[in-house]
Amino acid sequence: MSRIRRFFVEAYQELKKVNWPTPEQARNLTVLVLAVSFVVGLYIAFFDVIFGAIATRISGG
C-alpha cells in the first residue's frame, strides 16, 4: 500500500512543478488550435474535391 501512496505523493509533487498556462494563454492557444484545424480541414477538402473530380473524369462517370 505504501508504494501506491508514494506514487500519488510523487505525482502531486511533480504536478506542482508544472508551469500551468494562464486562462488567457489557454484561451489563445485553444483559438489557435481551432483555427489551424479549420485551415487544415479546408486544405484537405480542397484536394479531396480536386482528386475526386479527376477520378470521376478518368473513370468516365
MDTraj code that builds the backbone (N, CA, C; nanometers):
import mdtraj as md
import numpy as np

residues = "MET SER ARG ILE ARG ARG PHE PHE VAL GLU ALA TYR GLN GLU LEU LYS LYS VAL ASN TRP PRO THR PRO GLU GLN ALA ARG ASN LEU THR VAL LEU VAL LEU ALA VAL SER PHE VAL VAL GLY LEU TYR ILE ALA PHE PHE ASP VAL ILE PHE GLY ALA ILE ALA THR ARG ILE SER GLY GLY".split()
xyz = np.array([
    [0.0819, -0.1197, 0.0000],
    [0.0000, 0.0000, 0.0000],
    [0.0865, 0.1264, 0.0000],
    [0.2063, 0.1175, 0.0596],
    [0.2914, 0.2355, 0.0657],
    [0.3436, 0.2745, -0.0728],
    [0.3570, 0.1770, -0.1628],
    [0.4035, 0.2092, -0.2985],
    [0.2996, 0.2931, -0.3717],
    [0.1726, 0.2591, -0.3529],
    [0.0655, 0.3352, -0.4184],
    [0.0600, 0.4769, -0.3618],
    [0.0695, 0.4872, -0.2306],
    [0.0671, 0.6197, -0.1668],
    [0.1859, 0.7024, -0.2138],
    [0.3055, 0.6416, -0.2192],
    [0.4253, 0.7128, -0.2647],
    [0.4078, 0.7611, -0.4086],
    [0.3455, 0.6768, -0.4936],
    [0.3226, 0.7168, -0.6325],
    [0.2397, 0.8448, -0.6383],
    [0.1295, 0.8496, -0.5630],
    [0.0431, 0.9671, -0.5668],
    [0.1103, 1.0898, -0.5056],
    [0.1890, 1.0705, -0.4018],
    [0.2613, 1.1828, -0.3423],
    [0.3618, 1.2385, -0.4428],
    [0.4364, 1.1504, -0.5093],
    [0.5352, 1.1959, -0.6080],
    [0.4674, 1.2591, -0.7289],
    [0.3543, 1.2034, -0.7721],
    [0.2815, 1.2623, -0.8854],
    [0.2342, 1.4025, -0.8500],
    [0.1841, 1.4194, -0.7284],
    [0.1386, 1.5515, -0.6839],
    [0.2548, 1.6500, -0.6796],
    [0.3689, 1.6054, -0.6309],
    [0.4864, 1.6926, -0.6253],
    [0.5303, 1.7351, -0.7649],
    [0.5238, 1.6438, -0.8598],
    [0.5605, 1.6777, -0.9976],
    [0.4606, 1.7755, -1.0585],
    [0.3325, 1.7577, -1.0290],
    [0.2314, 1.8481, -1.0837],
    [0.2478, 1.9900, -1.0297],
    [0.3015, 2.0036, -0.9087],
    [0.3249, 2.1374, -0.8534],
    [0.4370, 2.2087, -0.9289],
    [0.5246, 2.1340, -0.9954],
    [0.6358, 2.1929, -1.0695],
    [0.5948, 2.2407, -1.2085],
    [0.4782, 2.1990, -1.2541],
    [0.4345, 2.2319, -1.3899],
    [0.4059, 2.3810, -1.4002],
    [0.4486, 2.4405, -1.5091],
    [0.4205, 2.5808, -1.5353],
    [0.2877, 2.5880, -1.6107],
    [0.1779, 2.6015, -1.5354],
    [0.0458, 2.5996, -1.5951],
    [0.0196, 2.7299, -1.6698],
    [-0.0504, 2.7246, -1.7842],
    [-0.0804, 2.8470, -1.8584],
    [-0.1864, 2.9296, -1.7857],
    [-0.1804, 3.0597, -1.8097],
    [-0.2841, 3.1470, -1.7553],
    [-0.4126, 3.1235, -1.8350],
    [-0.5266, 3.1647, -1.7830],
    [-0.6506, 3.1483, -1.8592],
    [-0.6447, 3.2159, -1.9970],
    [-0.5785, 3.3312, -2.0040],
    [-0.5663, 3.3999, -2.1329],
    [-0.4807, 3.3185, -2.2306],
    [-0.3709, 3.2627, -2.1826],
    [-0.2868, 3.1795, -2.2684],
    [-0.3619, 3.0553, -2.3142],
    [-0.4370, 2.9944, -2.2252],
    [-0.5143, 2.8753, -2.2610],
    [-0.6184, 2.9090, -2.3667],
    [-0.6846, 3.0225, -2.3513],
    [-0.7854, 3.0654, -2.4495],
    [-0.7198, 3.0918, -2.5850],
    [-0.6072, 3.1635, -2.5838],
    [-0.5386, 3.1950, -2.7094],
    [-0.4902, 3.0684, -2.7804],
    [-0.4360, 2.9755, -2.7049],
    [-0.3885, 2.8512, -2.7661],
    [-0.5047, 2.7667, -2.8182],
    [-0.6180, 2.7703, -2.7489],
    [-0.7364, 2.6982, -2.7964],
    [-0.7852, 2.7561, -2.9286],
    [-0.7907, 2.8876, -2.9364],
    [-0.8321, 2.9530, -3.0616],
    [-0.7339, 2.9195, -3.1731],
    [-0.6058, 2.9181, -3.1420],
    [-0.5043, 2.8850, -3.2421],
    [-0.5223, 2.7423, -3.2932],
    [-0.5450, 2.6480, -3.2036],
    [-0.5652, 2.5089, -3.2445],
    [-0.6897, 2.4958, -3.3314],
    [-0.7971, 2.5626, -3.2935],
    [-0.9197, 2.5567, -3.3737],
    [-0.8995, 2.6183, -3.5121],
    [-0.8286, 2.7302, -3.5179],
    [-0.8040, 2.7962, -3.6467],
    [-0.7175, 2.7094, -3.7373],
    [-0.6113, 2.6539, -3.6832],
    [-0.5235, 2.5679, -3.7637],
    [-0.5990, 2.4436, -3.8092],
    [-0.6806, 2.3862, -3.7215],
    [-0.7593, 2.2687, -3.7590],
    [-0.8561, 2.3023, -3.8720],
    [-0.9168, 2.4190, -3.8665],
    [-1.0091, 2.4613, -3.9715],
    [-0.9365, 2.4779, -4.1046],
    [-0.8207, 2.5419, -4.1014],
    [-0.7434, 2.5629, -4.2242],
    [-0.6984, 2.4295, -4.2830],
    [-0.6519, 2.3388, -4.2000],
    [-0.6099, 2.2074, -4.2485],
    [-0.7304, 2.1325, -4.3058],
    [-0.8453, 2.1454, -4.2421],
    [-0.9668, 2.0832, -4.2943],
    [-1.0034, 2.1370, -4.4318],
    [-0.9921, 2.2685, -4.4500],
    [-1.0188, 2.3279, -4.5820],
    [-0.9189, 2.2772, -4.6859],
    [-0.7940, 2.2660, -4.6475],
    [-0.6885, 2.2174, -4.7364],
    [-0.7197, 2.0748, -4.7825],
    [-0.7554, 1.9908, -4.6874],
    [-0.7872, 1.8520, -4.7209],
    [-0.9126, 1.8448, -4.8068],
    [-1.0143, 1.9229, -4.7733],
    [-1.1385, 1.9227, -4.8506],
    [-1.1144, 1.9697, -4.9938],
    [-1.0302, 2.0711, -5.0089],
    [-0.9989, 2.1225, -5.1420],
    [-0.9388, 2.0133, -5.2297],
    [-0.8371, 1.9458, -5.1786],
    [-0.7733, 1.8420, -5.2584],
    [-0.8631, 1.7197, -5.2758],
    [-0.9517, 1.6936, -5.1818],
    [-1.0469, 1.5842, -5.1960],
    [-1.1406, 1.6118, -5.3140],
    [-1.1872, 1.7343, -5.3242],
    [-1.2746, 1.7705, -5.4359],
    [-1.1990, 1.7624, -5.5680],
    [-1.0777, 1.8153, -5.5709],
    [-0.9973, 1.8140, -5.6934],
    [-0.9699, 1.6694, -5.7385],
    [-0.9188, 1.5876, -5.6481],
    [-0.8858, 1.4496, -5.6856],
    [-1.0108, 1.3679, -5.7124],
    [-1.1212, 1.3999, -5.6466],
    [-1.2479, 1.3327, -5.6752],
    [-1.2953, 1.3635, -5.8169],
    [-1.2822, 1.4897, -5.8576],
    [-1.3206, 1.5285, -5.9937],
    [-1.2316, 1.4600, -6.0967],
    [-1.1026, 1.4528, -6.0674],
    [-1.0095, 1.3851, -6.1593],
    [-1.0454, 1.2368, -6.1700],
    [-1.0720, 1.1737, -6.0576],
    [-1.1064, 1.0314, -6.0577],
    [-1.2367, 1.0075, -6.1340],
    [-1.3312, 1.0973, -6.1215],
    [-1.4587, 1.0825, -6.1924],
    [-1.4376, 1.0923, -6.3440],
    [-1.3542, 1.1878, -6.3853],
    [-1.3271, 1.2010, -6.5281],
    [-1.2532, 1.0815, -6.5849],
    [-1.1586, 1.0307, -6.5068],
    [-1.0811, 0.9144, -6.5533],
    [-1.1701, 0.7922, -6.5657],
    [-1.2591, 0.7729, -6.4681],
    [-1.3438, 0.6531, -6.4685],
    [-1.4595, 0.6650, -6.5673],
    [-1.4774, 0.7831, -6.6231],
    [-1.5802, 0.8011, -6.7259],
    [-1.7194, 0.8260, -6.6680],
    [-1.7261, 0.8631, -6.5427],
    [-1.8543, 0.8831, -6.4781],
    [-1.8988, 1.0211, -6.4880],
])
top = md.Topology()
chain = top.add_chain()
for i, resn in enumerate(residues, 1):
    res = top.add_residue(resn, chain, resSeq=i)
    for name in ("N", "CA", "C"):
        top.add_atom(name, md.element.get_by_symbol(name[0]), res)
traj = md.Trajectory(xyz[None], top)
